[in-house]
Every structure is written in structure tokens, then in C-alpha cells.
Amino acid sequence: MPAEYLFAGKYAAFVLPAYGVTALGLGGAIMLSWHTYRRAGRKLAEVEKTNTLSRAPDASGAAED
């Protein structure tokens, strides 16, 4: 029964909010990770599109065009 899991006796005032804070913290960490992942993907796509990575000079020392 779900009511049995929620029953924490005299510690319910501490345990249940702790579960809530933990759930919020984990949810926030997941959202932050997902946002950072998507931002890095967009930045990578932009760099690949514009090809702005610097190239090493060839053996003669002259950069290619």
C-alpha cells in the first residue's frame, strides 16, 4: 500500500521533505546536464559548419588557402 511507504512515524516531518529536496536536486542536475549537452552540440555544429578551427601549417611553413 502506498500509505505504508509514506508513513514515517514521528520522523515524517524530516523524511518526506528530504525526499522532496532530493528529487528536486536530482531533477535540477538532470536538466542542467541536458542543457549543457544540447548547448555543446549546437556549438560543435556551428564550428563544423563554419570550419573555424585553426590548421597547422604544412611542411613548407605556408598556410593553405
PDB file of N, H, CA, C and O in Angstrom:
ATOM      1  N   MET A   1       0.835  -1.183   0.000  1.00  0.00           N
ATOM      2  CA  MET A   1       0.000   0.000   0.000  1.00  0.00           C
ATOM      3  C   MET A   1       0.885   1.254   0.000  1.00  0.00           C
ATOM      4  O   MET A   1       1.872   1.310   0.733  1.00  0.00           O
ATOM      5  N   PRO A   2       0.547   2.239  -0.800  1.00  0.00           N
ATOM      6  CA  PRO A   2       1.331   3.470  -0.823  1.00  0.00           C
ATOM      7  C   PRO A   2       1.333   4.196   0.517  1.00  0.00           C
ATOM      8  O   PRO A   2       2.323   4.840   0.865  1.00  0.00           O
ATOM      9  N   ALA A   3       0.248   4.105   1.269  1.00  0.00           N
ATOM     10  H   ALA A   3      -0.557   3.582   0.986  1.00  0.00           H
ATOM     11  CA  ALA A   3       0.186   4.797   2.549  1.00  0.00           C
ATOM     12  C   ALA A   3       1.222   4.237   3.519  1.00  0.00           C
ATOM     13  O   ALA A   3       1.730   4.965   4.372  1.00  0.00           O
ATOM     14  N   GLU A   4       1.535   2.960   3.393  1.00  0.00           N
ATOM     15  H   GLU A   4       1.122   2.369   2.700  1.00  0.00           H
ATOM     16  CA  GLU A   4       2.542   2.354   4.274  1.00  0.00           C
ATOM     17  C   GLU A   4       3.928   2.923   3.992  1.00  0.00           C
ATOM     18  O   GLU A   4       4.731   3.090   4.911  1.00  0.00           O
ATOM     19  N   TYR A   5       4.210   3.220   2.732  1.00  0.00           N
ATOM     20  H   TYR A   5       3.558   3.085   1.986  1.00  0.00           H
ATOM     21  CA  TYR A   5       5.519   3.773   2.389  1.00  0.00           C
ATOM     22  C   TYR A   5       5.650   5.218   2.847  1.00  0.00           C
ATOM     23  O   TYR A   5       6.743   5.664   3.195  1.00  0.00           O
ATOM     24  N   LEU A   6       4.559   5.940   2.848  1.00  0.00           N
ATOM     25  H   LEU A   6       3.671   5.578   2.566  1.00  0.00           H
ATOM     26  CA  LEU A   6       4.601   7.342   3.261  1.00  0.00           C
ATOM     27  C   LEU A   6       4.602   7.502   4.770  1.00  0.00           C
ATOM     28  O   LEU A   6       4.971   8.561   5.279  1.00  0.00           O
ATOM     29  N   PHE A   7       4.198   6.475   5.486  1.00  0.00           N
ATOM     30  H   PHE A   7       3.899   5.615   5.073  1.00  0.00           H
ATOM     31  CA  PHE A   7       4.139   6.561   6.935  1.00  0.00           C
ATOM     32  C   PHE A   7       5.546   6.452   7.501  1.00  0.00           C
ATOM     33  O   PHE A   7       6.191   5.411   7.375  1.00  0.00           O
ATOM     34  N   ALA A   8       6.012   7.501   8.111  1.00  0.00           N
ATOM     35  H   ALA A   8       5.488   8.346   8.214  1.00  0.00           H
ATOM     36  CA  ALA A   8       7.358   7.521   8.671  1.00  0.00           C
ATOM     37  C   ALA A   8       7.326   7.844  10.151  1.00  0.00           C
ATOM     38  O   ALA A   8       8.356   8.183  10.734  1.00  0.00           O
ATOM     39  N   GLY A   9       6.178   7.746  10.756  1.00  0.00           N
ATOM     40  H   GLY A   9       5.342   7.471  10.282  1.00  0.00           H
ATOM     41  CA  GLY A   9       6.066   7.970  12.189  1.00  0.00           C
ATOM     42  C   GLY A   9       6.437   9.382  12.577  1.00  0.00           C
ATOM     43  O   GLY A   9       6.110  10.346  11.884  1.00  0.00           O
ATOM     44  N   LYS A  10       7.125   9.485  13.697  1.00  0.00           N
ATOM     45  H   LYS A  10       7.391   8.703  14.260  1.00  0.00           H
ATOM     46  CA  LYS A  10       7.490  10.820  14.197  1.00  0.00           C
ATOM     47  C   LYS A  10       8.570  11.488  13.356  1.00  0.00           C
ATOM     48  O   LYS A  10       8.843  12.676  13.527  1.00  0.00           O
ATOM     49  N   TYR A  11       9.186  10.733  12.447  1.00  0.00           N
ATOM     50  H   TYR A  11       8.965   9.768  12.308  1.00  0.00           H
ATOM     51  CA  TYR A  11      10.235  11.304  11.595  1.00  0.00           C
ATOM     52  C   TYR A  11       9.707  11.773  10.240  1.00  0.00           C
ATOM     53  O   TYR A  11      10.483  12.227   9.399  1.00  0.00           O
ATOM     54  N   ALA A  12       8.415  11.668  10.024  1.00  0.00           N
ATOM     55  H   ALA A  12       7.785  11.299  10.707  1.00  0.00           H
ATOM     56  CA  ALA A  12       7.829  12.037   8.737  1.00  0.00           C
ATOM     57  C   ALA A  12       8.100  13.501   8.382  1.00  0.00           C
ATOM     58  O   ALA A  12       8.276  13.834   7.210  1.00  0.00           O
ATOM     59  N   ALA A  13       8.133  14.365   9.381  1.00  0.00           N
ATOM     60  H   ALA A  13       7.990  14.095  10.333  1.00  0.00           H
ATOM     61  CA  ALA A  13       8.368  15.790   9.124  1.00  0.00           C
ATOM     62  C   ALA A  13       9.769  16.038   8.583  1.00  0.00           C
ATOM     63  O   ALA A  13      10.008  17.070   7.956  1.00  0.00           O
ATOM     64  N   PHE A  14      10.694  15.125   8.808  1.00  0.00           N
ATOM     65  H   PHE A  14      10.500  14.286   9.318  1.00  0.00           H
ATOM     66  CA  PHE A  14      12.047  15.253   8.283  1.00  0.00           C
ATOM     67  C   PHE A  14      12.228  14.430   7.010  1.00  0.00           C
ATOM     68  O   PHE A  14      12.812  14.911   6.039  1.00  0.00           O
ATOM     69  N   VAL A  15      11.734  13.199   7.009  1.00  0.00           N
ATOM     70  H   VAL A  15      11.259  12.808   7.798  1.00  0.00           H
ATOM     71  CA  VAL A  15      11.992  12.257   5.921  1.00  0.00           C
ATOM     72  C   VAL A  15      11.303  12.684   4.625  1.00  0.00           C
ATOM     73  O   VAL A  15      11.944  12.719   3.575  1.00  0.00           O
ATOM     74  N   LEU A  16      10.040  13.000   4.679  1.00  0.00           N
ATOM     75  H   LEU A  16       9.520  12.971   5.533  1.00  0.00           H
ATOM     76  CA  LEU A  16       9.311  13.327   3.458  1.00  0.00           C
ATOM     77  C   LEU A  16       9.837  14.586   2.769  1.00  0.00           C
ATOM     78  O   LEU A  16       9.997  14.563   1.549  1.00  0.00           O
ATOM     79  N   PRO A  17      10.116  15.688   3.479  1.00  0.00           N
ATOM     80  CA  PRO A  17      10.734  16.844   2.803  1.00  0.00           C
ATOM     81  C   PRO A  17      12.135  16.525   2.256  1.00  0.00           C
ATOM     82  O   PRO A  17      12.547  17.070   1.232  1.00  0.00           O
ATOM     83  N   ALA A  18      12.860  15.637   2.950  1.00  0.00           N
ATOM     84  H   ALA A  18      12.526  15.194   3.782  1.00  0.00           H
ATOM     85  CA  ALA A  18      14.190  15.251   2.459  1.00  0.00           C
ATOM     86  C   ALA A  18      14.072  14.532   1.118  1.00  0.00           C
ATOM     87  O   ALA A  18      14.895  14.746   0.227  1.00  0.00           O
ATOM     88  N   TYR A  19      13.061  13.685   0.966  1.00  0.00           N
ATOM     89  H   TYR A  19      12.392  13.511   1.689  1.00  0.00           H
ATOM     90  CA  TYR A  19      12.814  13.043  -0.321  1.00  0.00           C
ATOM     91  C   TYR A  19      12.494  14.091  -1.384  1.00  0.00           C
ATOM     92  O   TYR A  19      12.970  13.993  -2.515  1.00  0.00           O
ATOM     93  N   GLY A  20      11.703  15.073  -1.031  1.00  0.00           N
ATOM     94  H   GLY A  20      11.317  15.152  -0.112  1.00  0.00           H
ATOM     95  CA  GLY A  20      11.354  16.122  -1.982  1.00  0.00           C
ATOM     96  C   GLY A  20      12.559  16.934  -2.416  1.00  0.00           C
ATOM     97  O   GLY A  20      12.732  17.212  -3.602  1.00  0.00           O
ATOM     98  N   VAL A  21      13.390  17.314  -1.460  1.00  0.00           N
ATOM     99  H   VAL A  21      13.250  17.088  -0.496  1.00  0.00           H
ATOM    100  CA  VAL A  21      14.596  18.085  -1.778  1.00  0.00           C
ATOM    101  C   VAL A  21      15.531  17.258  -2.654  1.00  0.00           C
ATOM    102  O   VAL A  21      16.135  17.780  -3.591  1.00  0.00           O
ATOM    103  N   THR A  22      15.646  15.979  -2.350  1.00  0.00           N
ATOM    104  H   THR A  22      15.155  15.555  -1.589  1.00  0.00           H
ATOM    105  CA  THR A  22      16.490  15.094  -3.154  1.00  0.00           C
ATOM    106  C   THR A  22      15.966  14.986  -4.576  1.00  0.00           C
ATOM    107  O   THR A  22      16.741  15.052  -5.531  1.00  0.00           O
ATOM    108  N   ALA A  23      14.656  14.819  -4.725  1.00  0.00           N
ATOM    109  H   ALA A  23      14.026  14.766  -3.949  1.00  0.00           H
ATOM    110  CA  ALA A  23      14.062  14.729  -6.058  1.00  0.00           C
ATOM    111  C   ALA A  23      14.282  16.020  -6.842  1.00  0.00           C
ATOM    112  O   ALA A  23      14.588  15.972  -8.033  1.00  0.00           O
ATOM    113  N   LEU A  24      14.132  17.167  -6.193  1.00  0.00           N
ATOM    114  H   LEU A  24      13.884  17.206  -5.225  1.00  0.00           H
ATOM    115  CA  LEU A  24      14.378  18.445  -6.862  1.00  0.00           C
ATOM    116  C   LEU A  24      15.848  18.587  -7.270  1.00  0.00           C
ATOM    117  O   LEU A  24      16.150  19.056  -8.367  1.00  0.00           O
ATOM    118  N   GLY A  25      16.741  18.185  -6.395  1.00  0.00           N
ATOM    119  H   GLY A  25      16.496  17.803  -5.504  1.00  0.00           H
ATOM    120  CA  GLY A  25      18.173  18.260  -6.705  1.00  0.00           C
ATOM    121  C   GLY A  25      18.552  17.374  -7.876  1.00  0.00           C
ATOM    122  O   GLY A  25      19.284  17.798  -8.771  1.00  0.00           O
ATOM    123  N   LEU A  26      18.057  16.151  -7.874  1.00  0.00           N
ATOM    124  H   LEU A  26      17.462  15.807  -7.147  1.00  0.00           H
ATOM    125  CA  LEU A  26      18.349  15.247  -8.988  1.00  0.00           C
ATOM    126  C   LEU A  26      17.728  15.752 -10.287  1.00  0.00           C
ATOM    127  O   LEU A  26      18.353  15.685 -11.345  1.00  0.00           O
ATOM    128  N   GLY A  27      16.510  16.250 -10.207  1.00  0.00           N
ATOM    129  H   GLY A  27      16.002  16.303  -9.348  1.00  0.00           H
ATOM    130  CA  GLY A  27      15.865  16.802 -11.393  1.00  0.00           C
ATOM    131  C   GLY A  27      16.633  17.995 -11.941  1.00  0.00           C
ATOM    132  O   GLY A  27      16.801  18.125 -13.154  1.00  0.00           O
ATOM    133  N   GLY A  28      17.094  18.856 -11.063  1.00  0.00           N
ATOM    134  H   GLY A  28      16.958  18.751 -10.078  1.00  0.00           H
ATOM    135  CA  GLY A  28      17.885  20.009 -11.493  1.00  0.00           C
ATOM    136  C   GLY A  28      19.199  19.602 -12.129  1.00  0.00           C
ATOM    137  O   GLY A  28      19.618  20.191 -13.126  1.00  0.00           O
ATOM    138  N   ALA A  29      19.853  18.599 -11.562  1.00  0.00           N
ATOM    139  H   ALA A  29      19.513  18.120 -10.752  1.00  0.00           H
ATOM    140  CA  ALA A  29      21.112  18.117 -12.133  1.00  0.00           C
ATOM    141  C   ALA A  29      20.895  17.520 -13.518  1.00  0.00           C
ATOM    142  O   ALA A  29      21.707  17.723 -14.421  1.00  0.00           O
ATOM    143  N   ILE A  30      19.803  16.786 -13.683  1.00  0.00           N
ATOM    144  H   ILE A  30      19.143  16.621 -12.949  1.00  0.00           H
ATOM    145  CA  ILE A  30      19.483  16.202 -14.992  1.00  0.00           C
ATOM    146  C   ILE A  30      19.203  17.301 -16.004  1.00  0.00           C
ATOM    147  O   ILE A  30      19.696  17.245 -17.131  1.00  0.00           O
ATOM    148  N   MET A  31      18.426  18.291 -15.619  1.00  0.00           N
ATOM    149  H   MET A  31      18.026  18.336 -14.703  1.00  0.00           H
ATOM    150  CA  MET A  31      18.101  19.390 -16.537  1.00  0.00           C
ATOM    151  C   MET A  31      19.356  20.187 -16.917  1.00  0.00           C
ATOM    152  O   MET A  31      19.532  20.546 -18.081  1.00  0.00           O
ATOM    153  N   LEU A  32      20.220  20.460 -15.944  1.00  0.00           N
ATOM    154  H   LEU A  32      20.077  20.168 -14.999  1.00  0.00           H
ATOM    155  CA  LEU A  32      21.447  21.203 -16.217  1.00  0.00           C
ATOM    156  C   LEU A  32      22.353  20.412 -17.156  1.00  0.00           C
ATOM    157  O   LEU A  32      22.938  20.978 -18.079  1.00  0.00           O
ATOM    158  N   SER A  33      22.470  19.113 -16.927  1.00  0.00           N
ATOM    159  H   SER A  33      21.994  18.653 -16.177  1.00  0.00           H
ATOM    160  CA  SER A  33      23.295  18.275 -17.791  1.00  0.00           C
ATOM    161  C   SER A  33      22.743  18.249 -19.207  1.00  0.00           C
ATOM    162  O   SER A  33      23.504  18.361 -20.168  1.00  0.00           O
ATOM    163  N   TRP A  34      21.443  18.105 -19.348  1.00  0.00           N
ATOM    164  H   TRP A  34      20.825  18.014 -18.567  1.00  0.00           H
ATOM    165  CA  TRP A  34      20.816  18.061 -20.666  1.00  0.00           C
ATOM    166  C   TRP A  34      21.004  19.397 -21.397  1.00  0.00           C
ATOM    167  O   TRP A  34      21.293  19.422 -22.593  1.00  0.00           O
ATOM    168  N   HIS A  35      20.838  20.497 -20.669  1.00  0.00           N
ATOM    169  H   HIS A  35      20.603  20.476 -19.697  1.00  0.00           H
ATOM    170  CA  HIS A  35      21.012  21.824 -21.269  1.00  0.00           C
ATOM    171  C   HIS A  35      22.455  22.007 -21.746  1.00  0.00           C
ATOM    172  O   HIS A  35      22.676  22.506 -22.850  1.00  0.00           O
ATOM    173  N   THR A  36      23.424  21.619 -20.945  1.00  0.00           N
ATOM    174  H   THR A  36      23.244  21.214 -20.049  1.00  0.00           H
ATOM    175  CA  THR A  36      24.829  21.748 -21.314  1.00  0.00           C
ATOM    176  C   THR A  36      25.161  20.865 -22.512  1.00  0.00           C
ATOM    177  O   THR A  36      25.910  21.273 -23.399  1.00  0.00           O
ATOM    178  N   TYR A  37      24.609  19.670 -22.539  1.00  0.00           N
ATOM    179  H   TYR A  37      24.000  19.338 -21.818  1.00  0.00           H
ATOM    180  CA  TYR A  37      24.818  18.747 -23.653  1.00  0.00           C
ATOM    181  C   TYR A  37      24.291  19.342 -24.954  1.00  0.00           C
ATOM    182  O   TYR A  37      24.967  19.299 -25.982  1.00  0.00           O
ATOM    183  N   ARG A  38      23.092  19.893 -24.905  1.00  0.00           N
ATOM    184  H   ARG A  38      22.543  19.928 -24.070  1.00  0.00           H
ATOM    185  CA  ARG A  38      22.499  20.484 -26.118  1.00  0.00           C
ATOM    186  C   ARG A  38      23.282  21.712 -26.566  1.00  0.00           C
ATOM    187  O   ARG A  38      23.486  21.903 -27.765  1.00  0.00           O
ATOM    188  N   ARG A  39      23.724  22.549 -25.629  1.00  0.00           N
ATOM    189  H   ARG A  39      23.558  22.395 -24.655  1.00  0.00           H
ATOM    190  CA  ARG A  39      24.493  23.745 -25.972  1.00  0.00           C
ATOM    191  C   ARG A  39      25.828  23.349 -26.621  1.00  0.00           C
ATOM    192  O   ARG A  39      26.253  23.972 -27.593  1.00  0.00           O
ATOM    193  N   ALA A  40      26.484  22.318 -26.086  1.00  0.00           N
ATOM    194  H   ALA A  40      26.138  21.811 -25.296  1.00  0.00           H
ATOM    195  CA  ALA A  40      27.736  21.852 -26.674  1.00  0.00           C
ATOM    196  C   ALA A  40      27.503  21.293 -28.075  1.00  0.00           C
ATOM    197  O   ALA A  40      28.333  21.481 -28.965  1.00  0.00           O
ATOM    198  N   GLY A  41      26.388  20.614 -28.274  1.00  0.00           N
ATOM    199  H   GLY A  41      25.714  20.462 -27.551  1.00  0.00           H
ATOM    200  CA  GLY A  41      26.065  20.097 -29.595  1.00  0.00           C
ATOM    201  C   GLY A  41      25.842  21.206 -30.605  1.00  0.00           C
ATOM    202  O   GLY A  41      26.289  21.114 -31.749  1.00  0.00           O
ATOM    203  N   ARG A  42      25.149  22.255 -30.181  1.00  0.00           N
ATOM    204  H   ARG A  42      24.786  22.330 -29.252  1.00  0.00           H
ATOM    205  CA  ARG A  42      24.927  23.399 -31.080  1.00  0.00           C
ATOM    206  C   ARG A  42      26.247  24.092 -31.407  1.00  0.00           C
ATOM    207  O   ARG A  42      26.483  24.474 -32.553  1.00  0.00           O
ATOM    208  N   LYS A  43      27.099  24.252 -30.408  1.00  0.00           N
ATOM    209  H   LYS A  43      26.907  23.942 -29.477  1.00  0.00           H
ATOM    210  CA  LYS A  43      28.383  24.909 -30.632  1.00  0.00           C
ATOM    211  C   LYS A  43      29.253  24.070 -31.573  1.00  0.00           C
ATOM    212  O   LYS A  43      29.921  24.618 -32.450  1.00  0.00           O
ATOM    213  N   LEU A  44      29.248  22.746 -31.396  1.00  0.00           N
ATOM    214  H   LEU A  44      28.705  22.301 -30.684  1.00  0.00           H
ATOM    215  CA  LEU A  44      30.002  21.867 -32.279  1.00  0.00           C
ATOM    216  C   LEU A  44      29.494  21.956 -33.706  1.00  0.00           C
ATOM    217  O   LEU A  44      30.284  22.018 -34.647  1.00  0.00           O
ATOM    218  N   ALA A  45      28.177  21.961 -33.871  1.00  0.00           N
ATOM    219  H   ALA A  45      27.535  21.911 -33.106  1.00  0.00           H
ATOM    220  CA  ALA A  45      27.600  22.076 -35.210  1.00  0.00           C
ATOM    221  C   ALA A  45      27.997  23.397 -35.865  1.00  0.00           C
ATOM    222  O   ALA A  45      28.264  23.441 -37.066  1.00  0.00           O
ATOM    223  N   GLU A  46      28.037  24.464 -35.086  1.00  0.00           N
ATOM    224  H   GLU A  46      27.820  24.428 -34.110  1.00  0.00           H
ATOM    225  CA  GLU A  46      28.431  25.770 -35.622  1.00  0.00           C
ATOM    226  C   GLU A  46      29.895  25.753 -36.059  1.00  0.00           C
ATOM    227  O   GLU A  46      30.232  26.276 -37.121  1.00  0.00           O
ATOM    228  N   VAL A  47      30.751  25.161 -35.254  1.00  0.00           N
ATOM    229  H   VAL A  47      30.477  24.736 -34.391  1.00  0.00           H
ATOM    230  CA  VAL A  47      32.173  25.096 -35.601  1.00  0.00           C
ATOM    231  C   VAL A  47      32.368  24.233 -36.841  1.00  0.00           C
ATOM    232  O   VAL A  47      33.154  24.579 -37.723  1.00  0.00           O
ATOM    233  N   GLU A  48      31.660  23.119 -36.912  1.00  0.00           N
ATOM    234  H   GLU A  48      31.021  22.838 -36.195  1.00  0.00           H
ATOM    235  CA  GLU A  48      31.782  22.268 -38.102  1.00  0.00           C
ATOM    236  C   GLU A  48      31.252  22.970 -39.345  1.00  0.00           C
ATOM    237  O   GLU A  48      31.784  22.784 -40.440  1.00  0.00           O
ATOM    238  N   LYS A  49      30.221  23.764 -39.183  1.00  0.00           N
ATOM    239  H   LYS A  49      29.789  23.915 -38.294  1.00  0.00           H
ATOM    240  CA  LYS A  49      29.636  24.475 -40.326  1.00  0.00           C
ATOM    241  C   LYS A  49      30.575  25.563 -40.840  1.00  0.00           C
ATOM    242  O   LYS A  49      30.781  25.688 -42.047  1.00  0.00           O
ATOM    243  N   THR A  50      31.136  26.340 -39.939  1.00  0.00           N
ATOM    244  H   THR A  50      30.968  26.239 -38.958  1.00  0.00           H
ATOM    245  CA  THR A  50      31.995  27.448 -40.347  1.00  0.00           C
ATOM    246  C   THR A  50      33.443  27.020 -40.540  1.00  0.00           C
ATOM    247  O   THR A  50      34.230  27.740 -41.155  1.00  0.00           O
ATOM    248  N   ASN A  51      33.793  25.850 -40.016  1.00  0.00           N
ATOM    249  H   ASN A  51      33.153  25.265 -39.517  1.00  0.00           H
ATOM    250  CA  ASN A  51      35.153  25.313 -40.135  1.00  0.00           C
ATOM    251  C   ASN A  51      36.178  26.339 -39.689  1.00  0.00           C
ATOM    252  O   ASN A  51      37.119  26.636 -40.426  1.00  0.00           O
ATOM    253  N   THR A  52      36.009  26.885 -38.493  1.00  0.00           N
ATOM    254  H   THR A  52      35.245  26.644 -37.894  1.00  0.00           H
ATOM    255  CA  THR A  52      36.897  27.926 -37.992  1.00  0.00           C
ATOM    256  C   THR A  52      38.046  27.379 -37.164  1.00  0.00           C
ATOM    257  O   THR A  52      38.775  28.144 -36.532  1.00  0.00           O
ATOM    258  N   LEU A  53      38.216  26.065 -37.161  1.00  0.00           N
ATOM    259  H   LEU A  53      37.624  25.444 -37.675  1.00  0.00           H
ATOM    260  CA  LEU A  53      39.336  25.504 -36.421  1.00  0.00           C
ATOM    261  C   LEU A  53      40.637  25.893 -37.106  1.00  0.00           C
ATOM    262  O   LEU A  53      40.725  25.851 -38.333  1.00  0.00           O
ATOM    263  N   SER A  54      41.639  26.269 -36.338  1.00  0.00           N
ATOM    264  H   SER A  54      41.568  26.304 -35.341  1.00  0.00           H
ATOM    265  CA  SER A  54      42.911  26.654 -36.933  1.00  0.00           C
ATOM    266  C   SER A  54      43.628  25.407 -37.423  1.00  0.00           C
ATOM    267  O   SER A  54      43.571  24.350 -36.794  1.00  0.00           O
ATOM    268  N   ARG A  55      44.299  25.546 -38.546  1.00  0.00           N
ATOM    269  H   ARG A  55      44.346  26.404 -39.057  1.00  0.00           H
ATOM    270  CA  ARG A  55      45.028  24.425 -39.126  1.00  0.00           C
ATOM    271  C   ARG A  55      46.516  24.639 -38.894  1.00  0.00           C
ATOM    272  O   ARG A  55      46.993  25.772 -38.837  1.00  0.00           O
ATOM    273  N   ALA A  56      47.232  23.546 -38.763  1.00  0.00           N
ATOM    274  H   ALA A  56      46.844  22.625 -38.810  1.00  0.00           H
ATOM    275  CA  ALA A  56      48.674  23.615 -38.616  1.00  0.00           C
ATOM    276  C   ALA A  56      49.279  23.922 -39.991  1.00  0.00           C
ATOM    277  O   ALA A  56      48.774  23.432 -41.001  1.00  0.00           O
ATOM    278  N   PRO A  57      50.329  24.708 -40.048  1.00  0.00           N
ATOM    279  CA  PRO A  57      50.959  24.988 -41.351  1.00  0.00           C
ATOM    280  C   PRO A  57      51.553  23.707 -41.939  1.00  0.00           C
ATOM    281  O   PRO A  57      51.912  22.780 -41.214  1.00  0.00           O
ATOM    282  N   ASP A  58      51.646  23.682 -43.274  1.00  0.00           N
ATOM    283  H   ASP A  58      51.354  24.436 -43.863  1.00  0.00           H
ATOM    284  CA  ASP A  58      52.222  22.498 -43.922  1.00  0.00           C
ATOM    285  C   ASP A  58      53.748  22.505 -43.757  1.00  0.00           C
ATOM    286  O   ASP A  58      54.297  23.363 -43.066  1.00  0.00           O
ATOM    287  N   ALA A  59      54.411  21.564 -44.383  1.00  0.00           N
ATOM    288  H   ALA A  59      53.965  20.867 -44.945  1.00  0.00           H
ATOM    289  CA  ALA A  59      55.859  21.379 -44.190  1.00  0.00           C
ATOM    290  C   ALA A  59      56.665  22.602 -44.646  1.00  0.00           C
ATOM    291  O   ALA A  59      57.732  22.867 -44.091  1.00  0.00           O
ATOM    292  N   SER A  60      56.182  23.348 -45.639  1.00  0.00           N
ATOM    293  H   SER A  60      55.315  23.132 -46.090  1.00  0.00           H
ATOM    294  CA  SER A  60      56.933  24.500 -46.131  1.00  0.00           C
ATOM    295  C   SER A  60      56.749  25.722 -45.231  1.00  0.00           C
ATOM    296  O   SER A  60      57.461  26.714 -45.386  1.00  0.00           O
ATOM    297  N   GLY A  61      55.814  25.660 -44.305  1.00  0.00           N
ATOM    298  H   GLY A  61      55.235  24.854 -44.180  1.00  0.00           H
ATOM    299  CA  GLY A  61      55.584  26.771 -43.412  1.00  0.00           C
ATOM    300  C   GLY A  61      54.500  27.713 -43.888  1.00  0.00           C
ATOM    301  O   GLY A  61      54.101  28.610 -43.145  1.00  0.00           O
ATOM    302  N   ALA A  62      54.020  27.538 -45.088  1.00  0.00           N
ATOM    303  H   ALA A  62      54.344  26.810 -45.691  1.00  0.00           H
ATOM    304  CA  ALA A  62      52.958  28.388 -45.636  1.00  0.00           C
ATOM    305  C   ALA A  62      51.600  27.756 -45.318  1.00  0.00           C
ATOM    306  O   ALA A  62      51.420  26.544 -45.439  1.00  0.00           O
ATOM    307  N   ALA A  63      50.678  28.578 -44.920  1.00  0.00           N
ATOM    308  H   ALA A  63      50.825  29.562 -44.822  1.00  0.00           H
ATOM    309  CA  ALA A  63      49.322  28.098 -44.621  1.00  0.00           C
ATOM    310  C   ALA A  63      48.566  27.885 -45.914  1.00  0.00           C
ATOM    311  O   ALA A  63      48.756  28.613 -46.888  1.00  0.00           O
ATOM    312  N   GLU A  64      47.696  26.867 -45.912  1.00  0.00           N
ATOM    313  H   GLU A  64      47.543  26.276 -45.120  1.00  0.00           H
ATOM    314  CA  GLU A  64      46.890  26.589 -47.100  1.00  0.00           C
ATOM    315  C   GLU A  64      45.700  27.535 -47.153  1.00  0.00           C
ATOM    316  O   GLU A  64      45.232  27.999 -46.113  1.00  0.00           O
ATOM    317  N   ASP A  65      45.207  27.824 -48.344  1.00  0.00           N
ATOM    318  H   ASP A  65      45.587  27.447 -49.188  1.00  0.00           H
ATOM    319  CA  ASP A  65      44.000  28.626 -48.512  1.00  0.00           C
ATOM    320  C   ASP A  65      42.827  27.747 -48.758  1.00  0.00           C
ATOM    321  O   ASP A  65      41.711  28.239 -48.926  1.00  0.00           O
TER     322      ASP A  65
END
